[in-house]
Amino acid sequence: MYTGAVYNDVYSRSLNIFGSQWRNPYTFRLLNETLVKQDSAENSQDINFQLPPDPSFNDGDGPYPFGLDPIWNLAENKLNFMNPMKMKSSVIIGIAQMSFGLFLSVLNYWHKGSWIDFLFVFIPQLLFLSLIFIYLCVQIIMKWVFFYVRPKTLFGQNYPGSNCAPSLLIGLINMFMMKSRKKGFTDGISDSPCNQQLWYPNQDKIETVFLLVAVLSIPVMLFVKPLLQKWKVSKGQHVEVHSDDGSHAEFNFGDVMVYQAIHTIEFVLGCISHTASYLRLWALSLAHARKFLCKTFFSAELL
């Protein structure tokens, strides 16, 4: 229901609550003359009027109060506009919920008084999640906020227009491949697409550090806690080990290592699989929009 309200697309129906910030730039006389010409033509075809952003869009009132401007449901490029928005919103919601669950684990560690779990399980997990997935969410929000249709100077670089807005998917792939990219949105010489280049200062260096720290956090999650517990046992200190049935058991390094490996693999793969699962919020809406399932139902059965 929440995502439907944000998309303003509940069961393929949109609500015009706050009005639209788009205005009709055409006069009644022009529209009437066009319709008369269409009716008098032998091979009459549908006439599509475009809404140029400069004369049609009123950006003086700021962002739309909540959700999506209902005018987009009348546009031919509705899917091209709404699909990226829905996909990015699904990713942000999913990663926000995963982050919330991760911070809840701190309460368990505090209740047990386990500083080992906090330092060598929670902190590496937070680094892994933040430096890859939360970093992606920050880029999504920055793209929404800073990259506009008009040319301007962004982060000390010349931004030609919306055709050079960064491609976050290609950028994430290039981050993992450590692929070299040109600086700036365009250098006037390179034939590489301007939306696949570095769009803020020292982006390649920052992403390399992020990737290395995220990768190094995996062995920290896996090995440090079992090795510290083994060292404490060798010093004659007591180490509590919880079995599957909730009772206390004697320390066994092999069992602890297997247990930690399962949780490490589950967390790393879970970050990827859960993000993909949240994309179903977008995929289900896409299926309805592509096939017009709900729209056909409303038109044929209810209207």
C-alpha positions as CSV (number, residue, x, y, z in Angstrom):
1,M,0.0,0.0,0.0
2,Y,2.8,2.4,0.8
3,T,4.7,1.8,-2.4
4,G,1.4,2.1,-4.3
5,A,0.8,5.4,-2.7
6,V,4.3,6.6,-3.5
7,Y,3.9,5.5,-7.1
8,N,0.4,6.9,-7.2
9,D,-0.5,3.7,-8.9
10,V,-2.9,1.7,-6.7
11,Y,-4.5,-1.1,-8.8
12,S,-3.5,0.8,-11.9
13,R,-5.6,3.8,-10.7
14,S,-4.0,7.2,-10.0
15,L,-5.5,9.9,-7.6
16,N,-5.3,13.6,-8.4
17,I,-5.1,14.9,-4.8
18,F,-2.6,17.8,-5.1
19,G,-3.2,18.7,-8.7
20,S,-0.5,18.7,-11.4
21,Q,2.6,20.9,-11.8
22,W,2.4,20.5,-15.6
23,R,0.3,23.0,-17.5
24,N,-1.1,22.9,-21.1
25,P,1.0,25.4,-23.2
26,Y,-1.3,25.2,-26.2
27,T,-4.2,27.6,-26.8
28,F,-7.8,26.5,-27.3
29,R,-7.7,28.0,-30.8
30,L,-4.7,25.9,-31.8
31,L,-6.1,22.7,-30.4
32,N,-9.5,23.3,-32.1
33,E,-7.8,24.0,-35.5
34,T,-5.7,20.9,-35.2
35,L,-8.8,18.8,-34.5
36,V,-10.6,20.3,-37.4
37,K,-7.7,19.5,-39.7
38,Q,-7.6,16.0,-38.4
39,D,-11.3,15.4,-39.0
40,S,-11.1,16.8,-42.6
41,A,-8.1,14.7,-43.5
42,E,-8.7,11.5,-45.5
43,N,-6.3,9.4,-43.6
44,S,-6.9,10.7,-40.1
45,Q,-4.3,9.7,-37.5
46,D,-4.1,10.3,-33.8
47,I,-2.3,13.5,-33.0
48,N,0.1,13.4,-30.1
49,F,0.8,16.7,-28.3
50,Q,4.0,17.0,-26.4
51,L,4.6,19.0,-23.2
52,P,8.0,20.7,-23.5
53,P,9.4,21.0,-19.9
54,D,10.4,24.7,-20.2
55,P,6.9,26.2,-20.9
56,S,4.8,23.4,-19.4
57,F,6.4,22.4,-16.1
58,N,6.1,24.7,-13.0
59,D,9.2,24.0,-10.9
60,G,8.7,27.1,-8.7
61,D,6.6,25.2,-6.2
62,G,9.3,22.6,-5.5
63,P,8.9,18.8,-5.4
64,Y,5.5,17.2,-5.6
65,P,4.0,17.0,-2.1
66,F,3.7,13.2,-2.0
67,G,3.9,10.5,-4.6
68,L,4.0,11.0,-8.3
69,D,2.4,13.7,-10.4
70,P,-0.8,12.1,-12.0
71,I,0.0,13.7,-15.4
72,W,2.5,10.9,-16.0
73,N,-0.3,8.4,-16.3
74,L,-1.3,10.1,-19.6
75,A,2.2,10.2,-21.1
76,E,3.3,7.8,-23.8
77,N,6.7,7.5,-22.0
78,K,5.1,6.6,-18.7
79,L,6.9,3.3,-18.4
80,N,10.3,4.8,-19.4
81,F,9.9,7.3,-16.5
82,M,8.2,5.2,-13.9
83,N,10.1,1.9,-14.2
84,P,13.5,3.4,-13.1
85,M,11.8,5.3,-10.2
86,K,10.0,2.1,-9.0
87,M,13.2,0.0,-9.3
88,K,15.3,2.5,-7.3
89,S,12.6,3.0,-4.7
90,S,12.4,-0.8,-4.2
91,V,16.1,-1.0,-3.7
92,I,16.1,1.9,-1.1
93,I,13.2,0.3,0.9
94,G,14.9,-3.1,0.9
95,I,18.3,-1.9,2.0
96,A,16.7,0.3,4.6
97,Q,14.9,-2.7,6.1
98,M,18.1,-4.8,6.0
99,S,20.0,-2.0,7.8
100,F,17.2,-1.9,10.5
101,G,17.5,-5.6,11.1
102,L,21.3,-5.3,11.3
103,F,21.1,-2.6,14.0
104,L,18.6,-4.8,15.9
105,S,21.4,-7.3,16.3
106,V,23.3,-4.8,18.4
107,L,20.6,-5.2,21.1
108,N,21.3,-8.9,21.3
109,Y,25.1,-8.3,21.6
110,W,24.5,-5.7,24.3
111,H,22.2,-8.0,26.2
112,K,24.8,-10.8,26.1
113,G,27.6,-8.3,26.8
114,S,29.6,-9.7,23.9
115,W,32.1,-7.1,22.7
116,I,33.5,-9.7,20.3
117,D,30.3,-10.0,18.4
118,F,30.0,-6.2,18.3
119,L,33.5,-5.5,17.1
120,F,34.1,-8.4,14.8
121,V,30.7,-9.4,13.5
122,F,28.5,-6.3,13.6
123,I,31.1,-3.7,12.5
124,P,32.3,-5.8,9.5
125,Q,28.7,-6.5,8.5
126,L,27.9,-2.8,8.7
127,L,31.0,-2.0,6.6
128,F,30.1,-4.6,3.9
129,L,26.5,-3.4,3.7
130,S,27.3,0.3,3.8
131,L,30.2,0.4,1.4
132,I,28.4,-1.4,-1.4
133,F,24.6,-1.3,-0.9
134,I,24.0,1.9,1.2
135,Y,26.6,3.6,-1.1
136,L,24.3,2.6,-4.0
137,C,21.3,4.1,-2.2
138,V,23.2,7.4,-1.6
139,Q,24.1,7.5,-5.3
140,I,20.4,7.0,-6.2
141,I,19.3,9.9,-4.0
142,M,22.1,12.1,-5.3
143,K,21.0,11.4,-8.9
144,W,17.5,12.4,-8.0
145,V,18.5,15.6,-6.3
146,F,21.4,17.0,-8.4
147,F,20.9,15.8,-12.0
148,Y,18.4,18.0,-13.7
149,V,17.4,18.3,-17.4
150,R,19.2,21.6,-17.8
151,P,23.0,22.0,-18.2
152,K,24.9,23.3,-15.2
153,T,28.1,22.8,-13.2
154,L,28.0,19.8,-10.9
155,F,30.8,18.9,-8.5
156,G,33.2,21.3,-10.4
157,Q,32.4,19.6,-13.8
158,N,30.4,20.6,-16.8
159,Y,27.0,18.7,-16.8
160,P,25.6,18.9,-20.4
161,G,22.1,17.6,-19.5
162,S,20.0,14.6,-18.6
163,N,21.6,12.5,-21.3
164,C,24.8,12.5,-19.2
165,A,23.1,11.6,-15.9
166,P,25.2,8.7,-14.5
167,S,24.2,5.1,-15.2
168,L,24.3,3.6,-11.7
169,L,24.0,0.0,-12.9
170,I,27.0,0.4,-15.2
171,G,28.8,2.3,-12.5
172,L,28.3,-0.5,-9.9
173,I,29.6,-3.0,-12.4
174,N,32.6,-0.8,-13.2
175,M,33.2,-0.5,-9.5
176,F,33.6,-4.3,-9.0
177,M,35.6,-4.6,-12.2
178,M,37.8,-1.7,-11.2
179,K,37.5,-0.5,-14.8
180,S,39.3,2.8,-15.7
181,R,36.9,5.6,-16.7
182,K,37.3,9.1,-18.0
183,K,36.9,12.0,-15.6
184,G,33.9,14.3,-16.1
185,F,30.7,13.9,-18.0
186,T,32.4,14.5,-21.3
187,D,35.9,15.4,-22.4
188,G,35.0,16.4,-26.0
189,I,37.4,13.7,-27.4
190,S,36.4,10.3,-26.1
191,D,33.6,8.3,-27.8
192,S,32.7,6.6,-24.5
193,P,29.1,7.4,-23.3
194,C,29.1,10.4,-20.9
195,N,26.8,8.6,-18.5
196,Q,29.4,6.0,-17.8
197,Q,32.2,8.2,-16.8
198,L,33.4,9.5,-13.4
199,W,30.9,12.1,-12.1
200,Y,32.4,13.3,-8.8
201,P,36.0,14.0,-7.8
202,N,38.2,11.0,-6.9
203,Q,35.3,8.6,-7.5
204,D,37.6,5.8,-8.8
205,K,39.8,6.0,-5.8
206,I,36.9,6.1,-3.3
207,E,35.2,3.2,-4.9
208,T,38.4,1.1,-4.9
209,V,38.8,1.8,-1.2
210,F,35.2,0.9,-0.5
211,L,35.5,-2.3,-2.5
212,L,38.7,-3.4,-0.8
213,V,37.4,-2.7,2.7
214,A,34.1,-4.5,1.9
215,V,36.0,-7.6,0.7
216,L,38.4,-7.6,3.7
217,S,35.4,-7.4,6.1
218,I,34.4,-10.9,4.9
219,P,37.4,-12.8,6.4
220,V,37.0,-10.7,9.5
221,M,33.4,-11.9,9.9
222,L,34.5,-15.4,9.3
223,F,37.7,-16.0,11.2
224,V,38.2,-13.4,14.0
225,K,35.5,-14.5,16.4
226,P,36.3,-18.3,16.4
227,L,40.0,-17.6,16.7
228,L,39.5,-15.2,19.6
229,Q,37.3,-17.7,21.4
230,K,39.9,-20.5,20.8
231,W,42.6,-18.2,22.2
232,K,40.5,-17.5,25.3
233,V,39.9,-21.2,25.8
234,S,43.7,-21.9,25.5
235,K,44.2,-19.3,28.3
236,G,41.8,-21.1,30.5
237,Q,39.0,-18.6,30.2
238,H,35.4,-19.6,30.0
239,V,33.6,-19.3,26.6
240,E,29.9,-19.8,26.3
241,V,28.7,-21.7,23.2
242,H,25.0,-21.9,22.5
243,S,23.7,-25.1,20.8
244,D,20.8,-25.2,18.4
245,D,18.4,-26.2,21.2
246,G,19.3,-23.1,23.2
247,S,21.4,-25.0,25.9
248,H,25.0,-24.4,26.7
249,A,27.7,-26.7,25.2
250,E,31.4,-27.2,25.5
251,F,33.6,-25.2,23.1
252,N,34.5,-27.1,20.0
253,F,36.5,-25.1,17.4
254,G,35.3,-27.1,14.5
255,D,31.6,-26.6,15.4
256,V,32.1,-22.9,16.1
257,M,34.0,-22.4,12.7
258,V,31.2,-24.1,10.8
259,Y,28.5,-22.1,12.6
260,Q,30.4,-18.8,11.8
261,A,30.9,-19.8,8.2
262,I,27.2,-20.5,7.8
263,H,26.3,-17.1,9.2
264,T,28.9,-15.3,7.1
265,I,27.8,-16.9,3.9
266,E,24.2,-16.3,4.8
267,F,24.8,-12.6,5.4
268,V,26.9,-11.9,2.3
269,L,24.6,-13.8,-0.1
270,G,21.6,-12.5,1.8
271,C,22.5,-8.9,1.1
272,I,22.4,-9.7,-2.7
273,S,19.4,-12.0,-2.7
274,H,17.3,-9.8,-0.4
275,T,18.0,-6.8,-2.6
276,A,16.8,-8.8,-5.6
277,S,13.8,-10.0,-3.7
278,Y,12.7,-6.4,-3.0
279,L,12.8,-5.7,-6.7
280,R,9.7,-7.8,-6.9
281,L,7.9,-4.7,-5.6
282,W,8.9,-3.1,-8.9
283,A,8.5,-6.3,-11.0
284,L,4.9,-6.9,-10.0
285,S,4.0,-3.3,-10.8
286,L,5.8,-3.6,-14.1
287,A,3.9,-6.8,-15.1
288,H,0.6,-5.0,-14.5
289,A,1.7,-1.9,-16.4
290,R,3.2,-3.9,-19.3
291,K,0.1,-6.1,-19.8
292,F,-2.4,-3.5,-18.6
293,L,-4.0,-6.2,-16.4
294,C,-5.6,-4.0,-13.9
295,K,-6.4,-1.3,-16.5
296,T,-8.3,-3.9,-18.6
297,F,-10.2,-5.2,-15.6
298,F,-11.3,-1.7,-14.6
299,S,-12.3,-0.8,-18.2
300,A,-14.2,-4.1,-18.9
301,E,-15.8,-4.9,-15.6
302,L,-16.2,-1.8,-13.5
303,L,-16.5,1.2,-15.8
